[in-house]
Amino acid sequence: MRSIPIRFFLLARGFLANAYGRFAALVIVAGVLIAFLVREEFISWFGWSAVPLLGWVVVVLFLANGMPHLLKRWPREMAAALLLAVAASIILGTIAKPGAFYADESMGGRIGELMARWPSEWDGYGVTFIQYALAGLRAALLLVLAVAVVQPGAARKAGALTGVAVLWAAVTCVAVSKAAWVQLNEWAEDFAARRRERKAAALAATTETATAAASAEQETEIRITGGELAVEDTALEDSPLIAGANIYGSTNGHQEISESDLFEDDELEADEELASPVEAVQAGDAEVPPFVWKLPSLSLLKSASGGGVSKSEIEATGELIVDSLHQHAIEVSVDQVRIGPTVTMYGLKPGWKGSGAKPGAQRVRVDTILNREKDLALALASPNLRFEAPVPGESVVGIEVPNENPMPVTVRSVMDSEGYRAAEEKLYLPAPLGLDSGGQPAIADLTRMPHLLVAGSTGSGKSVCINALIVGLLMSRTPEQLRMVMIDPKRVELTPYAGIPHLYTEPVVEPERAIVILRSLVQEMMGRFQQLQSAGVRNIATFNEKSTTKMPYLLILVDELADLMLTGANEVERLLVRLAQLGRATGVHLVVATQRPSVDVVTGLIKANFPSRISFSVMSQVDSRTIIDSPGAEKLLGKGDMLFLPVDKAKPGRIQGAFLSDSEVEAVVKFWSEYECPELPMLEVNVEEESGASDVDLAGDSHFDNAVALAKTQRTLSTSLLQRRLRIGYPRAARLMDELEEEGVVGPGEPGKPRQVVLSQ
């Protein structure tokens, strides 16, 4: 008897001897290899385009292996089938995957995107008509070509091939020209960046040479004549100072020099009179030395995955809203739909009571729709519905319904958008917040706010928002343009940024030292005012335009205001209010966050001086009114869902905040921490004030000294007298009386009688 291996071998040989068997074996082997080796790559590259394209390949291989005569008989039909398969892939390349709303992922995979989109490179925040037209014309051209291959006479008579081909070629030429122009600009920017780096390296080498020459006691006579610097040393006169570097002067008698004053090209003119490199290095006590900064790449951040709602879900939800209100005799129609990453806003247009819009008929009242909030929540099985009545600029009532499959939003997805790139060039301090209710990027300019108050419950996304704001600025602004002061009493949120060159001082974690730092920042702000006054300008923007020495913006971040208020409420409030009132002109901006939005933390003075506010999910309507002066924040979904109330708008807008992981923060911090850059000036803190900060009772009342002065003029002191003279309330006057007793100013009191003043007059 034959063994089992021999019988299996004979069976396989007989199977492969047949043409159909060989083809089946080839298909099985190819399927196994794709499934185990390149499954992810295959799905990413082909997607559903594999069905028409690989279907055509399988048919051709089958005919070539088993029935080659049919392949010779039907060459035109097979070519037309290939054109139809490619046209199907183009159509699939224009359709987003289910659950990938606003994402650059199509049903056709990368092959379908390449055939449908190249070279216009669609982004995920809006497709123009010309891009859809280009893809449609490509598919139409292939369909016409398929007809022309099968029936060339009919296609020539119709003349459609020529018209479609000419139009498609014109649109393609425009798209190719745009892509080529963008690529040329990128090459030009890269070339300019490399050129500046070479110039900076040459300047550093020249500076070292000049310093060595000075140490060898070369006699260099530098004189200032007519406000210009001149060189009398022939050895240094030929030194090639390179353009692209900023040389800053100081106030010690040396004149300020910048690249606009010294350099115009790689080589200097023979008649130009320049300062010695020795003088340039020695000038300035705390100025930033010449340096070319390089910003981190967006590759350090993560892209967003797919998600969102489909059109069928939107239509079903809209019909359910209309039917639910109709059951309560409320006629409405869905006039518009705005799809966001987390919620979808349905714009309801009120109908008419009775039998339509006849003379004398009444329209459905808005309050009638709002009163059916619980009925709609029951019908939609969603407890978190938010009404906006009316939608600003629209004659509709907006109802925001949470999406069943929310779309993740990342910092990179916001910074990759065209809207952010345009804002980055125009705004001084662009901060990526997330995507609004219409799916568009939400970017805020901190210089226009000019101060931001962030509040929300624990776990609502408050700290992630602060981190996203910081990382967005670190990705777009250098330490010459922006310096930061971070105050983090919780010791966990802002401490990872220690070591980056943007910090004006190390992250502050002690509440007592935080108050000292705030006092130093007030002194820094007043010093900037004196500098602006000396330059004869009104604000920092005008100063930076006219002056060669640039003044960096200063951003102060406080992650937990409640901890500071517990330490010294009156002093913290006074310092924050003073910085907020006077800081805008000098480029000082504040971002203050708290998880306890109560009136003793977010006081009236703080609210009045922080006009821009962000509210995340809170526990009650009272907290929502404390932050944004209106209800609605108590109905937010959490996980970055926020209401943003800028200074220039009357109503808050809903935004899904951008998510930022710890690994992304570590990557950006690592880039800046390992960046080899010159030593930058730091915040000057009064050593005596800092050392004596722990001895001062910061939690004491600011009216204590006034109460002591009043007690010196009286023989007896009562609580009512403190109320009248100091113009304060009874609880505060009673606390002051207790403090005066503890300090030995007044004696113990009896109910209903004034206290005897013990302090000598």
Secondary structure as UniProt FT lines:
FT   HELIX           4..17
FT   HELIX           19..36
FT   HELIX           39..46
FT   HELIX           47..49
FT   HELIX           50..66
FT   HELIX           68..73
FT   HELIX           75..93
FT   TURN            98..99
FT   TURN            101..102
FT   TURN            107..108
FT   HELIX           109..117
FT   TURN            118..120
FT   TURN            124..125
FT   HELIX           129..150
FT   HELIX           152..158
FT   HELIX           160..215
FT   TURN            216..217
FT   STRAND          222..225
FT   TURN            226..227
FT   STRAND          228..231
FT   HELIX           234..237
FT   TURN            243..244
FT   HELIX           259..262
FT   TURN            270..271
FT   HELIX           277..282
FT   HELIX           298..300
FT   HELIX           311..326
FT   TURN            327..329
FT   STRAND          332..339
FT   STRAND          343..350
FT   TURN            359..360
FT   HELIX           366..370
FT   TURN            371..372
FT   HELIX           373..380
FT   STRAND          386..388
FT   TURN            392..393
FT   STRAND          397..402
FT   HELIX           411..415
FT   HELIX           418..426
FT   STRAND          430..436
FT   TURN            437..438
FT   STRAND          441..445
FT   TURN            446..448
FT   STRAND          452..455
FT   TURN            458..459
FT   HELIX           462..476
FT   TURN            479..481
FT   STRAND          482..487
FT   TURN            489..490
FT   HELIX           495..497
FT   TURN            498..499
FT   TURN            501..502
FT   HELIX           511..535
FT   HELIX           540..546
FT   STRAND          553..558
FT   HELIX           561..582
FT   TURN            583..587
FT   STRAND          588..594
FT   TURN            599..601
FT   HELIX           604..609
FT   STRAND          612..615
FT   HELIX           621..628
FT   HELIX           633..635
FT   TURN            639..640
FT   STRAND          641..645
FT   TURN            647..648
FT   STRAND          653..657
FT   HELIX           662..673
FT   HELIX           687..691
FT   TURN            692..695
FT   TURN            698..699
FT   TURN            702..703
FT   HELIX           704..712
FT   STRAND          716..717
FT   HELIX           719..726
FT   HELIX           730..742
FT   TURN            743..744
FT   TURN            751..752
FT   STRAND          755..757
//
